[in-house]
């Protein structure tokens, strides 16, 4: 069932994120169908730009890995060899260098095209075939367009399904959820914009090539808690290591990301996003693993919005439980 629900859930979240822009266009007397199409086009362009950033990073990093690998092994031999000799341990460094170079050459091309194509296929598949992944992508676009077109009509039908005695409660929960998600999305957009400038400027001062693409990509990955910043730090450290080798630039990157995490975690996020969605860090990791397992790559991206909705429902059910006569007596 996860393969069926994934495209619809993804389309719903994307339509929810793009709806403010769609309403803004309608307020400028743009026909609803055209407004929905333009909003959807903007969303697809953003996705394309994010993928382009990743491609540009890989185009620069992959050739450097192949070029620098022999030097890494030689430097490691010079540093580690004497220490291993003290324990009477010897390694065939020549064979190690030849084998590593051969494996890198076999599995990584000089450009990122083939790697990106396989990555995109993996993302779209989410456990299915490539054809099913393509069908899911088309289905997401189709459902997203009609949700943007008929958002009010769709939720009007949902409201009519709810019994009259429960409509006020459901409306209250829906408004609470909408406020929580809206605050989260608006805040995250501002945080991403600020951190993009911070990381891009910081990496440029250090002298890392491709600093703008790397900084923006790192800021975008903030939407995936813990995992995103780890990925950004790994790429930045690897880029500095490939370009400068072990040195002060690596320390500069670590300091830059340490300050960035402090700035984002203690100042920007609490002020602009609130306390995220009120989940404990362990619960956040559990949500990432759970929704990633259920819905693949998109599940990781949608874990926090889905958790926000779940949190509202859990708090409401908990309040009913604690106010019940069975609990109090």
C-alpha positions in Angstrom: 0.0 0.0 0.0 3.0 2.3 0.6 3.7 2.4 -3.2 0.1 3.5 -3.8 -0.1 6.2 -1.1 3.4 7.7 -1.8 2.6 9.7 -4.9 -0.7 11.0 -3.5 0.9 12.0 -0.2 3.8 13.7 -2.0 1.4 15.6 -4.3 -0.7 16.7 -1.4 2.3 18.1 0.5 3.7 19.8 -2.6 0.3 21.3 -3.4 0.0 22.6 0.2 3.4 24.2 0.0 2.6 25.8 -3.4 -1.0 26.9 -2.6 0.0 30.4 -1.1 1.7 31.3 -4.4 -1.3 30.0 -6.3 -3.7 32.1 -4.3 -1.4 35.1 -4.8 -1.7 34.7 -8.5 -5.4 34.3 -8.4 -5.6 37.5 -6.4 -3.9 39.2 -9.4 -6.8 38.0 -11.5 -4.9 35.2 -13.1 -7.3 32.4 -14.1 -7.3 29.5 -11.7 -6.0 26.9 -14.1 -3.2 29.1 -15.2 -2.3 30.0 -11.6 -2.2 26.3 -10.7 0.0 25.6 -13.7 2.4 28.4 -12.9 2.6 27.4 -9.2 3.3 23.8 -10.2 6.0 25.0 -12.7 7.7 27.0 -10.0 7.8 24.0 -7.8 9.3 21.8 -10.5 11.9 24.4 -11.3 13.0 24.5 -7.6 13.3 20.7 -7.7 15.3 20.9 -10.9 17.6 23.6 -9.4 18.3 21.4 -6.4 19.2 18.5 -8.6 21.4 20.8 -10.7 23.3 21.9 -7.6 24.0 18.3 -6.7 25.1 17.5 -10.3 27.5 20.5 -10.3 29.0 19.4 -7.0 29.5 15.8 -8.2 31.0 17.1 -11.5 33.7 18.9 -9.5 34.2 16.3 -6.7 34.4 13.1 -8.7 37.4 13.9 -10.9 39.2 15.3 -7.8 38.7 12.0 -6.0 40.3 10.1 -8.8 43.1 12.6 -9.1 43.9 12.9 -5.4 43.5 9.2 -4.4 47.1 8.1 -5.1 48.4 11.2 -3.2 46.1 10.3 -0.3 47.4 6.7 -0.2 51.1 8.0 -0.4 50.5 10.5 2.4 48.8 7.8 4.5 51.7 5.4 3.9 54.2 8.1 5.0 52.3 8.8 8.2 50.9 5.4 9.1 53.7 3.1 7.8 56.2 3.8 10.6 53.6 3.4 13.3 52.5 0.0 11.9 56.1 -1.1 11.7 56.4 -0.6 15.4 53.8 -3.4 15.8 55.4 -5.5 13.1 52.5 -4.9 10.7 53.2 -4.5 7.1 50.9 -3.6 4.2 51.5 -3.9 0.5 50.9 -0.2 -0.3 51.6 -0.5 -4.0 48.9 -3.2 -4.4 46.5 -1.1 -2.2 47.1 1.9 -4.4 46.6 0.0 -7.6 43.5 -1.8 -6.4 41.8 1.4 -5.1 42.6 3.3 -8.3 41.1 0.5 -10.4 37.9 0.3 -8.3 37.4 4.0 -8.4 37.9 4.1 -12.2 35.5 1.2 -12.7 32.7 2.5 -10.6 33.0 6.3 -11.0 33.2 8.1 -14.4 34.8 11.4 -15.0 31.5 13.1 -14.9 28.4 12.8 -12.8 25.9 12.0 -15.5 25.7 8.3 -15.1 25.8 8.5 -11.3 23.0 11.1 -11.3 20.9 9.0 -13.6 21.2 6.0 -11.4 20.5 8.2 -8.3 17.4 9.7 -9.8 16.2 6.3 -10.9 16.6 5.1 -7.3 14.7 8.1 -5.9 11.9 7.6 -8.3 11.6 3.9 -7.9 11.2 3.9 -4.1 11.2 0.1 -4.3 9.4 -0.2 -7.7 10.6 -0.5 -11.2 11.9 2.4 -13.3 8.6 2.4 -15.2 6.6 2.6 -12.0 8.9 5.4 -10.8 8.1 7.4 -14.0 4.4 6.7 -13.7 4.6 7.9 -10.0 6.3 11.1 -11.1 3.6 11.8 -13.7 0.9 10.9 -11.2 2.4 13.3 -8.7 2.3 16.2 -11.2 -1.3 15.3 -12.3 -2.7 15.0 -8.7 -0.8 18.2 -7.6 -2.3 20.2 -10.5 -5.9 19.2 -9.7 -5.4 19.7 -6.0 -4.3 23.3 -6.7 -7.2 23.7 -9.0 -9.9 22.2 -6.7 -8.5 22.7 -3.2 -11.6 24.4 -1.7 -13.9 22.0 -3.4 -12.0 19.0 -2.3 -12.0 20.0 1.4 -15.7 21.0 1.1 -16.4 17.4 0.2 -14.3 16.2 3.1 -16.2 18.5 5.4 -19.6 17.1 4.2 -18.4 13.6 5.0 -17.7 14.5 8.7 -20.7 14.1 11.0 -22.3 17.4 12.0 -21.6 16.9 15.7 -17.8 16.4 14.9 -17.4 19.2 12.4 -16.4 21.9 14.9 -13.8 19.6 16.5 -12.4 18.5 13.1 -12.3 22.2 11.9 -10.4 23.2 15.1 -7.9 20.4 14.6 -7.5 21.3 10.9 -6.9 24.9 11.7 -4.3 24.0 14.4 -2.5 21.7 12.0 -2.6 24.3 9.2 -1.1 26.9 11.5 1.6 24.6 12.7 2.6 23.6 9.1 2.4 27.1 7.8 4.7 28.4 10.6 7.1 25.5 9.9 7.2 26.0 6.1 7.5 29.9 6.3 10.1 29.7 9.0 12.2 27.0 7.2 12.2 29.1 4.0 13.7 32.0 5.8 16.2 29.8 7.7 17.3 28.2 4.4 17.7 31.6 2.8 19.9 32.9 5.7 21.9 29.8 6.0 22.5 29.7 2.2 24.1 33.1 2.4 26.1 32.1 5.5 27.5 28.9 4.2 28.2 30.2 0.7 30.0 33.3 2.0 32.0 31.3 4.6 33.1 28.6 2.2 34.1 31.4 -0.3 36.3 33.0 2.3 37.9 29.7 3.1 38.6 29.4 -0.6 36.6 26.2 -1.4 35.7 26.0 -5.1 32.0 25.7 -5.8 31.2 27.4 -2.5 27.9 28.9 -3.7 26.5 25.5 -4.9 27.8 23.7 -1.8 26.4 26.4 0.6 22.9 26.4 -1.0 22.8 22.6 -1.1 23.8 22.4 2.6 21.1 24.9 3.6 18.5 23.1 1.6 19.4 19.8 3.4 18.4 21.4 6.7 14.9 20.2 6.0 16.2 16.7 6.9 17.1 16.9 10.6 20.6 15.7 11.6 21.1 13.7 8.4 21.1 16.8 6.2 23.7 18.8 8.1 25.9 15.7 8.3 25.7 15.3 4.5 26.6 19.0 4.0 29.5 18.8 6.4 30.8 15.7 4.8 30.7 17.2 1.3 32.3 20.5 2.4 35.1 18.6 4.3 35.7 16.3 1.4 35.8 19.3 -1.0 38.3 21.1 1.2 40.4 18.0 1.6 40.5 17.3 -2.1 41.4 20.9 -2.9 43.9 21.7 -0.1 44.8 18.4 1.5 45.0 18.1 5.3 45.5 21.6 6.7 44.0 24.7 8.3 41.2 24.8 5.6 39.7 21.7 7.1 39.7 23.3 10.5 38.1 26.4 9.0 35.3 24.3 7.5 34.6 22.5 10.8 34.5 25.9 12.6 32.2 27.3 10.0 29.7 24.4 10.3 30.0 24.4 14.1 29.0 28.1 14.2 26.4 27.5 11.6 24.8 24.8 13.6 24.8 26.9 16.8 23.3 29.9 14.9 20.6 27.7 13.2 19.8 25.6 16.2 19.8 28.2 19.0 18.7 31.4 17.3 17.1 31.1 13.8 15.0 28.0 14.3 13.6 28.8 17.7 12.7 32.4 16.6 11.5 31.8 13.1 10.2 28.2 13.1 9.4 27.8 16.8 10.5 24.6 18.5 10.3 22.8 15.2 7.1 20.6 15.7 7.7 19.8 19.4 9.2 16.4 18.8 12.0 15.0 20.9 15.2 14.3 18.8 14.8 10.5 19.3 11.2 10.8 18.0 12.5 12.8 15.0 14.9 10.1 14.1 12.2 7.4 14.6 9.9 9.4 12.2 12.7 9.6 9.6 13.4 5.9 9.7 9.7 5.0 9.8 8.5 7.2 6.9 11.7 6.5 5.0 10.9 2.7 5.2 7.3 3.2 4.3 7.6 5.8 1.5 11.2 5.7 0.4 13.1 8.9 -0.4 10.0 11.0 -0.3 9.1 9.7 3.1 12.3 11.2 4.5 11.4 14.6 3.1 7.8 14.3 4.4 8.6 12.8 7.8 8.4 16.1 9.7 5.2 17.5 8.1 3.4 14.2 8.6 4.7 14.1 12.2 3.3 17.6 12.8 -0.2 16.4 11.8 0.2 13.2 13.9 1.3 15.3 16.9 -1.8 17.4 16.8 -4.0 14.3 16.7 -2.0 12.6 19.5 -2.3 15.7 21.7 -6.0 15.9 21.1 -6.5 12.2 21.9 -4.4 12.5 25.0 -6.5 15.5 26.3 -9.6 13.4 25.8 -8.1 10.5 27.6 -6.9 12.6 30.6 -10.3 14.3 30.9 -12.3 11.1 30.7 -14.1 9.7 33.7 -12.3 6.4 33.3 -8.9 8.1 33.7 -9.8 10.4 36.5 -11.7 7.9 38.6 
